[in-house]
Amino acid sequence: MTFYLYRLAGLICPRLPARFGYWFFARLGDLLWLFTAKKQTIYYHNLKRALGDGATPAQVNAAARRAFQNLLKNYFDLFRAHRLTQETIRAQLAGVHGLEHLERAMQQGKGVIAGSAHFGAWDLIIHLAAVHLHKRIVVPNERLKPEKLFRYILALRQSNGIVMVPLDTAPRALIQALRAGEMVGLALDRDITKTGPLVNFLGAPAQMPDGAVQLALKYGAPVVMGFSVRRPDNRSEVFIEPPLYFTKTGDAARDIREGVQRLAAVMEKYIRQYPDQWLMLHPIWE
């Protein structure tokens, strides 16, 4: 049933006026928040970390409602992603800050590891990089069930030079992309494999993914982090951070842990500033 609902949405959403589509999916977000808020204990735990101990219940609930609206708006973006033109993507941008950091990193010829969190209109970061630089960008995706649903979601997200690959077969594709001087896109705020180091994140120890740092150390590619902030008019303001470089000291475990801590610190800055843009519904802290 989920597969057929996705297929139906993929047919209808590209035909909807963007203004109406965002309004409609925001109302779906309101309903999701209204009827499931009490069950979203993991999300509320994450949100309270982002807001800090001083947040009142009213502030937490207001931020959660906006976050659920943003989450459903991202689904609207997903369902129409395969029909987005370069002009449409540029029209979605309210501003881009720091694009020169990405351009300069690409000029070095070692490829770029483009990283972000589950934050804002995250697909827009990927589309912007691919469209502006005219480079392929390879992005791993967690495998979903049933398989036909997973394949359909990959098809929705692949356009403008974006290549989506299953997470379990991604390492070879990521390495090949970096060796070819291309980009790879990674989410940096959830350790699916549970193999990363413990670092300080939003005030508490959290196990975070280390794939970006391992690739950077092994292949000499910089990590460029970007964050897309969805504005009230549903356009997005994109912030691209200066590239991060990592040095080998001979102590691999320490190098990886310190590198992951640097990534966590950048994510923390944006999550603290825009807590309702961080759309993490999975457990980060034990």
C-alpha beads as a LAMMPS data file, in Angstrom:
LAMMPS data file: protein, C-alpha beads

286 atoms
285 bonds

1 atom types
1 bond types

-500.0 500.0 xlo xhi
-500.0 500.0 ylo yhi
-500.0 500.0 zlo zhi

Masses

1 110.0

Atoms # bond

1 1 1 0.000 0.000 0.000
2 1 1 2.835 2.418 0.870
3 1 1 4.425 1.792 -2.518
4 1 1 1.238 2.651 -4.390
5 1 1 0.656 5.763 -2.261
6 1 1 4.184 6.923 -3.116
7 1 1 3.583 6.243 -6.796
8 1 1 0.341 8.227 -6.684
9 1 1 2.051 11.123 -4.893
10 1 1 4.864 11.009 -7.460
11 1 1 2.288 11.493 -10.208
12 1 1 0.231 14.205 -8.519
13 1 1 2.763 16.399 -6.678
14 1 1 4.747 17.605 -9.728
15 1 1 1.451 18.901 -11.151
16 1 1 0.479 20.894 -8.062
17 1 1 1.291 24.598 -7.745
18 1 1 4.223 24.783 -5.327
19 1 1 2.464 27.243 -3.021
20 1 1 -0.564 24.974 -2.627
21 1 1 1.581 21.842 -2.304
22 1 1 3.628 23.253 0.553
23 1 1 0.475 24.518 2.291
24 1 1 -1.231 21.131 1.955
25 1 1 1.753 19.130 3.187
26 1 1 2.224 21.560 6.088
27 1 1 -1.367 20.777 7.134
28 1 1 -0.527 17.065 6.927
29 1 1 2.388 17.871 9.227
30 1 1 -0.018 19.525 11.657
31 1 1 -2.159 16.386 11.699
32 1 1 0.870 14.156 12.204
33 1 1 2.011 16.315 15.101
34 1 1 -1.467 16.508 16.617
35 1 1 -2.176 12.781 16.594
36 1 1 1.289 11.312 17.196
37 1 1 3.079 13.890 19.376
38 1 1 2.683 11.862 22.580
39 1 1 4.228 8.827 20.877
40 1 1 7.236 10.692 19.482
41 1 1 9.351 10.265 22.597
42 1 1 12.611 9.833 20.680
43 1 1 12.062 12.951 18.599
44 1 1 11.110 15.051 21.625
45 1 1 14.222 13.855 23.454
46 1 1 16.366 14.966 20.502
47 1 1 14.541 18.285 20.221
48 1 1 14.973 19.067 23.908
49 1 1 18.711 18.493 23.501
50 1 1 18.716 21.002 20.661
51 1 1 16.644 23.581 22.535
52 1 1 18.561 23.281 25.790
53 1 1 17.446 22.827 29.383
54 1 1 15.848 26.267 29.576
55 1 1 13.145 25.539 26.979
56 1 1 9.579 25.600 28.297
57 1 1 7.009 22.934 27.301
58 1 1 5.254 25.535 25.139
59 1 1 8.497 26.304 23.292
60 1 1 9.192 22.605 22.759
61 1 1 5.704 21.966 21.377
62 1 1 5.836 24.998 19.074
63 1 1 9.210 23.917 17.680
64 1 1 7.970 20.337 17.245
65 1 1 4.931 21.467 15.298
66 1 1 7.069 23.559 12.924
67 1 1 9.437 20.601 12.544
68 1 1 6.637 18.240 11.549
69 1 1 5.484 20.791 8.992
70 1 1 9.033 20.959 7.622
71 1 1 9.264 17.177 7.547
72 1 1 6.111 16.815 5.445
73 1 1 7.219 19.646 3.159
74 1 1 10.342 17.604 2.488
75 1 1 8.082 14.776 1.320
76 1 1 6.438 17.183 -1.125
77 1 1 9.929 18.017 -2.399
78 1 1 10.723 14.304 -2.696
79 1 1 7.600 13.484 -4.686
80 1 1 8.346 16.181 -7.259
81 1 1 12.155 15.892 -7.268
82 1 1 12.275 13.896 -10.515
83 1 1 10.547 16.761 -12.344
84 1 1 12.615 19.639 -10.954
85 1 1 14.438 21.690 -13.564
86 1 1 17.573 23.700 -12.892
87 1 1 15.484 26.865 -13.062
88 1 1 13.052 25.512 -10.460
89 1 1 15.913 24.595 -8.144
90 1 1 17.429 28.077 -8.389
91 1 1 14.003 29.631 -7.765
92 1 1 13.829 27.688 -4.497
93 1 1 16.889 29.509 -3.184
94 1 1 16.511 32.574 -0.994
95 1 1 20.288 32.930 -0.861
96 1 1 23.502 30.924 -0.934
97 1 1 26.347 31.771 1.430
98 1 1 29.813 30.285 1.042
99 1 1 29.491 28.652 -2.383
100 1 1 33.074 29.719 -3.043
101 1 1 34.198 27.226 -0.365
102 1 1 32.756 24.336 -2.365
103 1 1 34.130 25.653 -5.651
104 1 1 37.625 26.053 -4.210
105 1 1 37.572 22.584 -2.660
106 1 1 36.548 21.012 -5.983
107 1 1 39.407 22.729 -7.802
108 1 1 41.946 20.698 -5.822
109 1 1 41.017 17.586 -7.816
110 1 1 40.702 15.160 -4.905
111 1 1 36.937 15.144 -4.834
112 1 1 34.773 16.534 -2.050
113 1 1 32.880 14.885 0.782
114 1 1 29.722 16.985 1.076
115 1 1 28.177 16.491 4.509
116 1 1 25.077 17.676 6.299
117 1 1 22.607 16.633 8.973
118 1 1 18.968 15.601 8.602
119 1 1 18.295 19.289 8.462
120 1 1 16.034 21.673 6.566
121 1 1 15.386 20.933 2.901
122 1 1 18.333 18.559 2.766
123 1 1 17.808 17.416 -0.839
124 1 1 18.235 21.020 -1.996
125 1 1 21.892 20.988 -0.880
126 1 1 22.541 17.995 -3.117
127 1 1 20.697 19.479 -6.096
128 1 1 22.475 22.827 -5.705
129 1 1 25.910 21.215 -5.711
130 1 1 25.161 19.049 -8.736
131 1 1 23.515 21.821 -10.760
132 1 1 25.996 24.610 -9.993
133 1 1 29.199 22.623 -10.411
134 1 1 27.947 20.326 -13.182
135 1 1 29.454 17.363 -11.343
136 1 1 28.062 14.002 -10.379
137 1 1 27.348 13.562 -6.709
138 1 1 27.020 10.059 -5.270
139 1 1 24.739 9.685 -2.247
140 1 1 24.158 6.462 -0.259
141 1 1 20.628 5.637 0.868
142 1 1 19.542 3.301 3.641
143 1 1 17.771 0.321 2.093
144 1 1 14.008 0.238 2.703
145 1 1 11.422 -2.497 2.391
146 1 1 9.744 -3.511 0.196
147 1 1 12.466 -3.418 -2.442
148 1 1 10.210 -1.880 -5.096
149 1 1 9.483 1.062 -2.773
150 1 1 13.204 1.560 -2.196
151 1 1 13.907 1.491 -5.932
152 1 1 11.122 3.994 -6.577
153 1 1 12.491 6.423 -3.966
154 1 1 15.937 6.168 -5.565
155 1 1 14.370 6.950 -8.937
156 1 1 12.577 9.990 -7.489
157 1 1 15.783 11.461 -6.094
158 1 1 18.054 10.819 -9.096
159 1 1 18.231 13.826 -11.392
160 1 1 20.627 16.579 -12.474
161 1 1 23.664 14.314 -12.042
162 1 1 22.695 12.935 -8.626
163 1 1 23.421 9.216 -8.282
164 1 1 21.733 7.377 -5.416
165 1 1 23.236 4.055 -4.310
166 1 1 22.116 1.531 -1.661
167 1 1 23.979 1.964 1.616
168 1 1 25.162 -1.648 1.706
169 1 1 26.911 -1.322 -1.674
170 1 1 27.965 2.325 -1.346
171 1 1 31.675 2.118 -0.316
172 1 1 32.965 1.163 -3.765
173 1 1 30.856 3.875 -5.451
174 1 1 32.032 6.531 -2.975
175 1 1 35.695 5.663 -3.454
176 1 1 35.365 5.670 -7.245
177 1 1 33.686 9.082 -7.131
178 1 1 36.448 10.621 -5.006
179 1 1 39.165 9.161 -7.226
180 1 1 37.404 10.719 -10.214
181 1 1 37.383 14.126 -8.504
182 1 1 33.624 14.055 -7.941
183 1 1 31.468 14.614 -4.875
184 1 1 29.946 12.242 -2.385
185 1 1 27.099 13.251 -0.094
186 1 1 26.834 11.899 3.449
187 1 1 24.526 12.430 6.423
188 1 1 26.714 13.093 9.458
189 1 1 24.262 12.958 12.368
190 1 1 23.184 9.313 12.536
191 1 1 25.453 6.293 12.937
192 1 1 23.416 3.526 11.306
193 1 1 26.238 0.971 11.583
194 1 1 26.909 1.743 15.287
195 1 1 30.661 1.645 14.677
196 1 1 31.577 5.319 15.104
197 1 1 33.285 6.938 18.084
198 1 1 31.627 8.593 21.067
199 1 1 31.904 12.371 20.886
200 1 1 30.260 15.283 22.631
201 1 1 27.127 16.334 20.764
202 1 1 24.619 18.837 22.087
203 1 1 25.963 18.432 25.593
204 1 1 26.121 14.639 25.930
205 1 1 28.179 11.704 24.588
206 1 1 26.756 10.377 21.326
207 1 1 27.954 7.731 18.882
208 1 1 28.396 9.459 15.533
209 1 1 29.280 8.152 12.057
210 1 1 32.923 8.270 11.052
211 1 1 32.721 7.402 7.336
212 1 1 33.347 10.979 6.184
213 1 1 36.451 11.335 8.329
214 1 1 37.800 7.926 7.312
215 1 1 37.393 8.783 3.622
216 1 1 38.979 12.206 4.153
217 1 1 41.987 10.734 5.951
218 1 1 42.533 7.971 3.405
219 1 1 41.998 9.903 0.170
220 1 1 42.920 13.451 1.158
221 1 1 39.512 14.863 0.209
222 1 1 38.130 17.802 2.206
223 1 1 34.792 17.682 3.988
224 1 1 32.505 20.584 3.061
225 1 1 29.428 20.888 5.244
226 1 1 26.247 22.589 4.062
227 1 1 22.915 23.405 5.677
228 1 1 19.664 24.414 4.027
229 1 1 17.306 26.499 6.174
230 1 1 13.700 26.497 4.997
231 1 1 12.188 29.979 5.273
232 1 1 8.477 30.800 5.863
233 1 1 7.968 31.390 2.120
234 1 1 9.314 27.830 1.542
235 1 1 12.412 29.034 -0.235
236 1 1 15.657 27.952 1.368
237 1 1 18.742 29.816 2.480
238 1 1 21.858 27.701 2.082
239 1 1 24.969 28.018 4.236
240 1 1 28.178 26.300 3.106
241 1 1 31.003 26.040 5.612
242 1 1 34.731 26.329 4.808
243 1 1 36.295 22.951 3.956
244 1 1 37.650 20.829 6.785
245 1 1 40.946 18.974 6.343
246 1 1 42.207 16.143 8.529
247 1 1 45.772 15.136 9.332
248 1 1 47.175 11.706 10.122
249 1 1 49.227 11.580 13.320
250 1 1 49.829 7.840 13.469
251 1 1 47.062 7.294 16.005
252 1 1 44.162 6.369 13.734
253 1 1 41.554 6.043 16.477
254 1 1 42.360 9.473 17.891
255 1 1 42.464 11.071 14.427
256 1 1 39.026 9.704 13.620
257 1 1 37.515 10.669 16.960
258 1 1 38.875 14.224 16.792
259 1 1 37.695 14.568 13.204
260 1 1 34.180 13.405 14.063
261 1 1 34.135 15.849 16.989
262 1 1 34.902 18.698 14.586
263 1 1 31.986 17.687 12.369
264 1 1 29.682 17.410 15.382
265 1 1 30.621 20.921 16.504
266 1 1 29.604 22.413 13.133
267 1 1 26.286 20.552 13.126
268 1 1 25.646 21.646 16.700
269 1 1 25.999 25.308 15.712
270 1 1 23.199 25.099 13.159
271 1 1 20.954 22.797 15.175
272 1 1 21.126 25.151 18.165
273 1 1 20.279 28.123 15.942
274 1 1 17.474 26.403 14.006
275 1 1 16.155 23.552 16.186
276 1 1 12.902 23.155 14.249
277 1 1 14.927 22.439 11.093
278 1 1 16.624 19.374 12.613
279 1 1 14.397 16.471 11.612
280 1 1 15.932 13.560 13.501
281 1 1 13.350 10.969 14.536
282 1 1 15.876 8.250 15.390
283 1 1 17.741 7.799 18.691
284 1 1 21.096 9.561 18.935
285 1 1 21.785 9.168 22.645
286 1 1 21.356 5.977 24.645

Bonds

1 1 1 2
2 1 2 3
3 1 3 4
4 1 4 5
5 1 5 6
6 1 6 7
7 1 7 8
8 1 8 9
9 1 9 10
10 1 10 11
11 1 11 12
12 1 12 13
13 1 13 14
14 1 14 15
15 1 15 16
16 1 16 17
17 1 17 18
18 1 18 19
19 1 19 20
20 1 20 21
21 1 21 22
22 1 22 23
23 1 23 24
24 1 24 25
25 1 25 26
26 1 26 27
27 1 27 28
28 1 28 29
29 1 29 30
30 1 30 31
31 1 31 32
32 1 32 33
33 1 33 34
34 1 34 35
35 1 35 36
36 1 36 37
37 1 37 38
38 1 38 39
39 1 39 40
40 1 40 41
41 1 41 42
42 1 42 43
43 1 43 44
44 1 44 45
45 1 45 46
46 1 46 47
47 1 47 48
48 1 48 49
49 1 49 50
50 1 50 51
51 1 51 52
52 1 52 53
53 1 53 54
54 1 54 55
55 1 55 56
56 1 56 57
57 1 57 58
58 1 58 59
59 1 59 60
60 1 60 61
61 1 61 62
62 1 62 63
63 1 63 64
64 1 64 65
65 1 65 66
66 1 66 67
67 1 67 68
68 1 68 69
69 1 69 70
70 1 70 71
71 1 71 72
72 1 72 73
73 1 73 74
74 1 74 75
75 1 75 76
76 1 76 77
77 1 77 78
78 1 78 79
79 1 79 80
80 1 80 81
81 1 81 82
82 1 82 83
83 1 83 84
84 1 84 85
85 1 85 86
86 1 86 87
87 1 87 88
88 1 88 89
89 1 89 90
90 1 90 91
91 1 91 92
92 1 92 93
93 1 93 94
94 1 94 95
95 1 95 96
96 1 96 97
97 1 97 98
98 1 98 99
99 1 99 100
100 1 100 101
101 1 101 102
102 1 102 103
103 1 103 104
104 1 104 105
105 1 105 106
106 1 106 107
107 1 107 108
108 1 108 109
109 1 109 110
110 1 110 111
111 1 111 112
112 1 112 113
113 1 113 114
114 1 114 115
115 1 115 116
116 1 116 117
117 1 117 118
118 1 118 119
119 1 119 120
120 1 120 121
121 1 121 122
122 1 122 123
123 1 123 124
124 1 124 125
125 1 125 126
126 1 126 127
127 1 127 128
128 1 128 129
129 1 129 130
130 1 130 131
131 1 131 132
132 1 132 133
133 1 133 134
134 1 134 135
135 1 135 136
136 1 136 137
137 1 137 138
138 1 138 139
139 1 139 140
140 1 140 141
141 1 141 142
142 1 142 143
143 1 143 144
144 1 144 145
145 1 145 146
146 1 146 147
147 1 147 148
148 1 148 149
149 1 149 150
150 1 150 151
151 1 151 152
152 1 152 153
153 1 153 154
154 1 154 155
155 1 155 156
156 1 156 157
157 1 157 158
158 1 158 159
159 1 159 160
160 1 160 161
161 1 161 162
162 1 162 163
163 1 163 164
164 1 164 165
165 1 165 166
166 1 166 167
167 1 167 168
168 1 168 169
169 1 169 170
170 1 170 171
171 1 171 172
172 1 172 173
173 1 173 174
174 1 174 175
175 1 175 176
176 1 176 177
177 1 177 178
178 1 178 179
179 1 179 180
180 1 180 181
181 1 181 182
182 1 182 183
183 1 183 184
184 1 184 185
185 1 185 186
186 1 186 187
187 1 187 188
188 1 188 189
189 1 189 190
190 1 190 191
191 1 191 192
192 1 192 193
193 1 193 194
194 1 194 195
195 1 195 196
196 1 196 197
197 1 197 198
198 1 198 199
199 1 199 200
200 1 200 201
201 1 201 202
202 1 202 203
203 1 203 204
204 1 204 205
205 1 205 206
206 1 206 207
207 1 207 208
208 1 208 209
209 1 209 210
210 1 210 211
211 1 211 212
212 1 212 213
213 1 213 214
214 1 214 215
215 1 215 216
216 1 216 217
217 1 217 218
218 1 218 219
219 1 219 220
220 1 220 221
221 1 221 222
222 1 222 223
223 1 223 224
224 1 224 225
225 1 225 226
226 1 226 227
227 1 227 228
228 1 228 229
229 1 229 230
230 1 230 231
231 1 231 232
232 1 232 233
233 1 233 234
234 1 234 235
235 1 235 236
236 1 236 237
237 1 237 238
238 1 238 239
239 1 239 240
240 1 240 241
241 1 241 242
242 1 242 243
243 1 243 244
244 1 244 245
245 1 245 246
246 1 246 247
247 1 247 248
248 1 248 249
249 1 249 250
250 1 250 251
251 1 251 252
252 1 252 253
253 1 253 254
254 1 254 255
255 1 255 256
256 1 256 257
257 1 257 258
258 1 258 259
259 1 259 260
260 1 260 261
261 1 261 262
262 1 262 263
263 1 263 264
264 1 264 265
265 1 265 266
266 1 266 267
267 1 267 268
268 1 268 269
269 1 269 270
270 1 270 271
271 1 271 272
272 1 272 273
273 1 273 274
274 1 274 275
275 1 275 276
276 1 276 277
277 1 277 278
278 1 278 279
279 1 279 280
280 1 280 281
281 1 281 282
282 1 282 283
283 1 283 284
284 1 284 285
285 1 285 286
